[in-house]
C-alpha cells in the first residue's frame, strides 16, 4: 500500500497519546497507519514512518494535519519518540497486545490490577513478585522476565536501525542472535551481522559502518564486500566465479582502488576463507561451502562408479518383458533402454519432458526391484514431488531433507558418509531442482554399493539454490544418460503436454486467445485469456481464482489453484496478485498486506527445527493472541510458528515460477504481460505450464508469450562442478 494522498497541509503540531491499534503496517517500508488515543480521550489517525511502534505504548509526535478524501482528517508524522506508557490503561494495553510472550489480555489485567503503575518496575527489577499474581508460577514468571528483556533489546535495536530500512522482523532476528549485546555488536562489528544474520545484507551493514566512521578501504569493509559479492553471485545461481569478474564487481560495489580489493582477495585465499579452482581458461573463486560441496559431489560419483553393486542377479531383458506384461502395454525402445540402463549402471540420469514416459519407466523399475526384494529409497526435493512419486510407483517416497534426517542439535544431516542410508537402489525425481549443497549431502549418504537414478527435466528452470548439478552431470559424460523426446500422451486433454513441447521447439503461438471467462471449454486443458493491461489482468486472474474455477471445476481456491507470476513488483506482479486475492478470498478490505488467519502462505527458508522447507505451502489455521504464535497446516502437518519465525513466511496466493518448481497443482493461472519482459524466457514459461495437472490458464498479452518462447535463455551459471567431474578417472 502507498501512503494516502495528501490534500491539504496544515501548520506543524505536537500530539501525544497511547497507540490503541495498528490499522496498517508495511514491514518493508515501516509505513504505518495507527489510531492514537490522546490524554483527553480523543482518538485520531496518525500515519508515517513509525518504526517499531506497538499497541499500548505512548508516543510524542511532530507532524501536520491533512485531509484524506476518503478517511478525513489525519496527522502525518514527521518525527516521533516513544516511551513506555505510564497510565494504568496504557500499561494494560501494552502488556495485553501479545508483545511480551507469556502475557496476554487475561494476565495483563491481573498483573496491572496487582501492581498498577509500578508494573514495569516490578517486571524489570523484582520479577519474582510476579508470582503474587494468581496463575503465575515460577516458570511463567521466568519466561515473562526473559521476554521483557528481549523486548527491551528489540526496542533499542529498532530505534537504532529505524533509519536503515531494517524490518521489525529482521530486528527481532538480530536480537535472537545476540540478545542483550545486539546493539553493541551493531555499533562495533556491523559487518559481522551481515555474515551471521540471514536477511541483513552488506549494504545495510555498510550504511551503519560508514555512519560510525569506519574506514572506507579498511580490511573489515573490503573483506565483507568481497564475500558479499560472492554471496550475491551465489544468489544468482553461480557456485563459482572468475577472479577478474569478481574483482570488477567487488571494486564497483566498494568504490575503492582495485589494488586494495585484489590485495584483500589474496589474503582471504591465503587464510583459506575462500577457495580457488584453476581451469584451462580462468581461475575460479568460490565460497568455501560451495567448494566443499562440489568436491564432495565429484568424490561421491567416483566412489559410486568404482564400487561393485549389491543387487541380486537380474536378467535385465527378461525383467523388461515381465514388466511390460505387468503394465499391459509394450514399452517403446527408449523406455526399455532406460530400464536396462537403470539396472546395469551404478549412476544414471533419466531426462525428458511431460508425457514422455518417465513415470512408466519408474513404475516398471520399482516393480522389477520389488519382485527381487531390493531395498529401495525414493525421494524428491519437495513434498509434493515426493507424494507424486509415491503415487506413481506405490513405493514410499519422502523429501530429500526427510530422507537425510536433519538433526538441529548436531547442525547437520543424520544420514551421511559415516551413517549411510540403508538401501541398494536410490531414485530421485525432479533432480533439476538439486542445488550443489543438497546434491552433495544426498550423494554422501548413498552407500557405495547402491545404484542411483536421477530423474528430471533439463528444460525446466535450474535450481533455486546455486549450481547446475543435473546439467553438469550430463555434460561430464561420466554417467549413463537416457533422453526421452517422444510424446505418448495424446487426446483432447493433452494440450498442456503438446504446448509444452511446442515451446521447446520455439513455436511462439499461444492457444487461441479467448475473451469470455464464463464460457471456457474445460474439455480442453489449456486456455489463453486476453488481457493486455496489468489492471485488467489482475482483475481477470482474481475472478478466475476466486469464482470461476472453484465453481466450474469444484476446486478449493487455496489448495487446488495457484497463480504463477514472472515478477514480484509492479501492477502485474506477485505482490499485486497476492493483495487482490487476499482481499477477495478473505472477504475484507483490511488495508493490510499482513498475513492473517485463513491466508495461504509459503515458507521461504529451510527451517530444520520445524521440518518445514523452502517452497512448502501452508494455510494459517490459528493465531494465539497471548503469544503471537501461529498454527499453520502444511499439507496435513500442523506446525506452530513463533513471531521470529514468521519472517520466513510470505503470502502465497501468487508465487514466482521459480518457487513452484517440483510442485504440481490441479489448476495453474499464469499472468503474462509485456511489463514482465525482463524475466520472460523459454524455460520460465515451459516450467510454469508444466506445473498444471488438469488446467492451465494463461492470462495476458499474446506478444508477451511470443517474447518468452523466442528468448532461449541459457542459465549461464558458472560452476566448478563440471571440471571437477571431468577429472574423474
C-alpha positions, 0 to 999 in steps of 0.5 A, a space after each residue: 500500500 502507498 501512503 494516502 494522498 495528501 490534500 491539504 497541509 496544515 501548520 506543524 503540531 505536537 500530539 501525544 497519546 497511547 497507540 490503541 491499534 495498528 490499522 496498517 503496517 508495511 514491514 518493508 517500508 515501516 509505513 504505518 497507519 495507527 489510531 492514537 488515543 490522546 490524554 483527553 480521550 480523543 482518538 485520531 489517525 496518525 500515519 508515517 514512518 513509525 518504526 517499531 511502534 506497538 499497541 499500548 505504548 505512548 508516543 510524542 509526535 511532530 507532524 501536520 494535519 491533512 485531509 484524506 478524501 476518503 478517511 478525513 482528517 489525519 496527522 502525518 508524522 514527521 518525527 516521533 519518540 516513544 516511551 513506555 506508557 505510564 497510565 494504568 490503561 496504557 500499561 494494560 494495553 501494552 502488556 495485553 497486545 501479545 508483545 511480551 510472550 507469556 502475557 496476554 489480555 487475561 494476565 495483563 489485567 491481573 498483573 496491572 490490577 496487582 501492581 498498577 503503575 509500578 508494573 514495569 518496575 516490578 517486571 524489570 527489577 523484582 520479577 519474582 513478585 510476579 508470582 503474587 499474581 494468581 496463575 503465575 508460577 515460577 516458570 511463567 514468571 521466568 519466561 515473562 522476565 526473559 521476554 521483557 528483556 528481549 523486548 527491551 533489546 528489540 526496542 533499542 535495536 529498532 530505534 537504532 536501525 529505524 533509519 536503515 530500512 531494517 524490518 521489525 522482523 529482521 530486528 527481532 532476528 538480530 536480537 535472537 542472535 545476540 540478545 542483550 549485546 545486539 546493539 553493541 555488536 551493531 555499533 562495533 562489528 556491523 559487518 559481522 551481522 551481515 555474515 551471521 544474520 540471514 536477511 541483513 545484507 552488506 549494504 545495510 551493514 555498510 550504511 551503519 559502518 560508514 555512519 560510525 566512521 569506519 574506514 572506507 578501504 579498511 580490511 573489515 569493509 573490503 573483506 565483507 564486500 568481497 564475500 558479499 559479492 560472492 554471496 550475491 553471485 551465489 544468489 544468482 545461481 553461480 557456485 563459482 566465479 572468475 577472479 577478474 569478474 569478481 574483482 570488477 564487481 567487488 571494486 564497483 560495489 566498494 568504490 575503492 582502488 582495485 589494488 586494495 580489493 585484489 590485495 584483500 582477495 589474496 589474503 582471504 585465499 591465503 587464510 583459506 576463507 575462500 577457495 580457488 579452482 584453476 581451469 584451462 581458461 580462468 581461475 575460479 573463486 568460490 565460497 568455501 561451502 560451495 567448494 566443499 560441496 562440489 568436491 564432495 559431489 565429484 568424490 561421491 560419483 567416483 566412489 559410486 562408479 568404482 564400487 561393485 553393486 549389491 543387487 541380486 542377479 537380474 536378467 535385465 531383458 527378461 525383467 523388461 518383458 515381465 514388466 511390460 506384461 505387468 503394465 499391459 502395454 509394450 514399452 517403446 525402445 527408449 523406455 526399455 533402454 532406460 530400464 536396462 540402463 537403470 539396472 546395469 549402471 551404478 549412476 544414471 540420469 533419466 531426462 525428458 519432458 511431460 508425457 514422455 514416459 518417465 513415470 512408466 519407466 519408474 513404475 516398471 523399475 520399482 516393480 522389477 526391484 520389488 519382485 527381487 526384494 531390493 531395498 529401495 529409497 525414493 525421494 524428491 526435493 519437495 513434498 509434493 514431488 515426493 507424494 507424486 512419486 509415491 503415487 506413481 510407483 506405490 513405493 514410499 517416497 519422502 523429501 530429500 531433507 526427510 530422507 537425510 534426517 536433519 538433526 538441529 542439535 548436531 547442525 547437520 544431516 543424520 544420514 551421511 558418509 559415516 551413517 549411510 542410508 540403508 538401501 541398494 537402489 536410490 531414485 530421485 525425481 525432479 533432480 533439476 531442482 538439486 542445488 550443489 549443497 543438497 546434491 552433495 549431502 544426498 550423494 554422501 549418504 548413498 552407500 557405495 554399493 547402491 545404484 542411483 537414478 536421477 530423474 528430471 527435466 533439463 528444460 525446466 528452470 535450474 535450481 533455486 539454490 546455486 549450481 547446475 548439478 543435473 546439467 553438469 552431470 550430463 555434460 561430464 559424460 561420466 554417467 549413463 544418460 537416457 533422453 526421452 523426446 517422444 510424446 505418448 500422451 495424446 487426446 483432447 486433454 493433452 494440450 498442456 503436454 503438446 504446448 509444452 513441447 511446442 515451446 521447446 521447439 520455439 513455436 511462439 503461438 499461444 492457444 487461441 486467445 479467448 475473451 469470455 471467462 464464463 464460457 471456457 471449454 474445460 474439455 480442453 486443458 489449456 486456455 489463453 485469456 486476453 488481457 493486455 493491461 496489468 489492471 485488467 489482468 489482475 482483475 481477470 486472474 482474481 475472478 478466475 481464482 476466486 469464482 470461476 474455477 472453484 465453481 466450474 471445476 469444484 476446486 478449493 481456491 487455496 489448495 487446488 489453484 495457484 497463480 504463477 507470476 514472472 515478477 514480484 513488483 509492479 501492477 502485474 506482479 506477485 505482490 499485486 496478485 497476492 493483495 487482490 486475492 487476499 482481499 477477495 478470498 478473505 472477504 475484507 478490505 483490511 488495508 493490510 498486506 499482513 498475513 492473517 488467519 485463513 491466508 495461504 502462505 509459503 515458507 521461504 527458508 529451510 527451517 530444520 527445527 520445524 521440518 518445514 522447507 523452502 517452497 512448502 505451502 501452508 494455510 494459517 489455521 490459528 493465531 494465539 493472541 497471548 503469544 503471537 504464535 501461529 498454527 499453520 497446516 502444511 499439507 496435513 502437518 500442523 506446525 506452530 510458528 513463533 513471531 521470529 519465525 514468521 519472517 520466513 513466511 510470505 503470502 502465497 496466493 501468487 508465487 514466482 515460477 521459480 518457487 513452484 518448481 517440483 510442485 504440481 497443482 490441479 489448476 495453474 493461472 499464469 499472468 503474462 504481460 509485456 511489463 514482465 519482459 525482463 524475466 520472460 524466457 523459454 524455460 520460465 514459461 515451459 516450467 510454469 505450464 508444466 506445473 498444471 495437472 488438469 488446467 492451465 490458464 494463461 492470462 495476458 498479452 499474446 506478444 508477451 508469450 511470443 517474447 518468452 518462447 523466442 528468448 532461449 535463455 541459457 542459465 549461464 551459471 558458472 560452476 566448478 562442478 563440471 571440471 571437477 567431474 571431468 577429472 574423474 578417472 
